[in-house]
Amino acid sequence: MTTTEQQPLGSPFSAASTAEDVMAGLDLSGTTAVVTGGYSGLGLETTRNLAAAGARVVVPARRPDIARSALADVAGCEVVPMDLADPGSVRTAAARINDSLDRLDLLMAVAGVMATPERRVGPGWEGQFAANHLGHFTLACELYPLLAAAGGARVVVNSSAGHALTDIRWHDPHFRTGYDKWLAYGQAKTANALFAVHLDALGRNDGVRAFALHPGKIITGLQREMTLQEQIDRGWVDEHGTVIGVDFKTPSQGAATGLWAATSPLLDGRGGLYLEDCDVARVSAPDRPMDDGGVRAYAVDPGAGARLWDLSVAATGATPIAR
């Protein structure tokens, strides 16, 4: 992938499109999908729509009992316990999935955390980088044989416009010299985008293509670590928690881009791209406001993607993917 490929394709969908719009008329019978975070917020919308189209959906969940309750009325769905911030838990879940499936057509990395207080997990990893990136990285590596067996799998990773806050802090990715919750979030979202870039480079010969995306501005459980006053100060909600922010999407609209990435024939033969509003995003200038959309060049840089991949393999001990 080069930045010249980061150009809109003329999708028939838009920022206003819903998950139901994107999935209308699609038959995913015989398709298998794994959706992290698939029991709340955008993940729940994703799971419901994939299952409604006939897909078998596996939902790894940190809170499996809550997940099973939320998905009780969704046919063709099963829950596997997994904590993205715990490498051992990710490997155990991946082993269980490998035992239950013979192929994996879609891996949807929807789960995430945002602007959390400083937390150290595993061997001292910064918590947002660990949960948002390293956990998904490990899961994808462990499930890669299933993806390759599908002969046309897609991996879809939820990044965010928040990636514009910072490139990877190569000198201090775990914030050992001072923590900033928003820079930590931004770095994790840049990592999500770069992960898709290099996974696509490694996987394309096996038919495995990867995409990252900005789902839009949506109030979901992702904001659970923020106080109401913080959200009011940012102009997102009023004092009653009612969404008042400009250009905020519904959860269904927020899930639409990921579902478009998973199913659109416009993306056949493509990969390593950053998407928004159900289309490919343009590269944005470094001085443009985050809310103007687009993707920063550093978040789709192949060299940076390879560098992050090596860092991630060294950190997690995940099974390498041969090119």
C-alpha positions, 0 to 999 in steps of 0.5 A: 500500500502507498499513500496514493491509494488512500483515495475515496473509491466512490462508495454508494454509502456515506457518513449517514449510512447505517449498518442495516444500509450496508448489509441490506441484501447480503447473504453471509451463510457459511461465513465465520467471523470473530468480533472482539467487543461484540457484545456492546456498543459498535461491537454489538451492532456488528455482531447483530448485523453479521449474524442477521446476514447468516454468519456464524459469529464468535465473540471473545469477551472479558465479561462472558456472562454479560456478553451471553446475556447481551447476545441471548437473542442473537442466533449463530453466536457463541461467546469465548472468555478473553481479556485483551490485556492478558496475553495468556488469556488471548492465547487460551481464547485463540486455541479454543477458537482454532479448535472450533473453526476450520476457517475464519473469514472475518476478524473484526477488532472492535473492542477498545479502551479510551483515555483511561487512568494509567494502568500497567498490565502484563510485564509493565505494558501501558494499558491502552497500548496493550488492550487496543493493540498488543492484544489484537496483534496477538489474537490475529497472529494466533488465528492467522492459520484460520484466516489463511485457510479461508482463501479471502479473509478480511481483518478489520481494525477499529482505529480512530481519528484520535490517531492524529494526536501522536505517532508511535512514541518509539522512544517510550511507547509505554509512557515510562517517563510520564503518562498522558491518557490522551496521547496514550490513546492516540498512540494506540490508535496509530498502532491499530492503523499500522498493524493493518498496514503490515498485516496486509503486506504479510497476508495478501499472498494468502488472500488475507487483507486488512483494513483500519478505520475511523468509525466516527464520533459516537457515544458508547461504553468507550467513554466509560472512563471519562467523567460526565463533566469531561464530556460536557467540557468537550461539547459531546453531551449536555448535563443530562448526558444527552448527545449534543456534539456536532456530527455524532453518529448513532451506534448503527452508523458507527458500525457501518464503516466496519461492516462495509470494510468486511463486505464491500466488493469495492475493496476486493484486491485492496488492503492496508487502507484506512477507511472512514464514512464507508469509503477510503480516507484521504491522507490529511496534512499534519496541520489539519484539525482532527475533526476534518477527517483523513489519515495522517501519513505516519499512520499508513507508512509501510516502514513504520508498520514493519517496525511496529510489527517487529516491536510487537512480536518481541513484546508478545512472543506471538507466532510470527507470520511468514511472508 
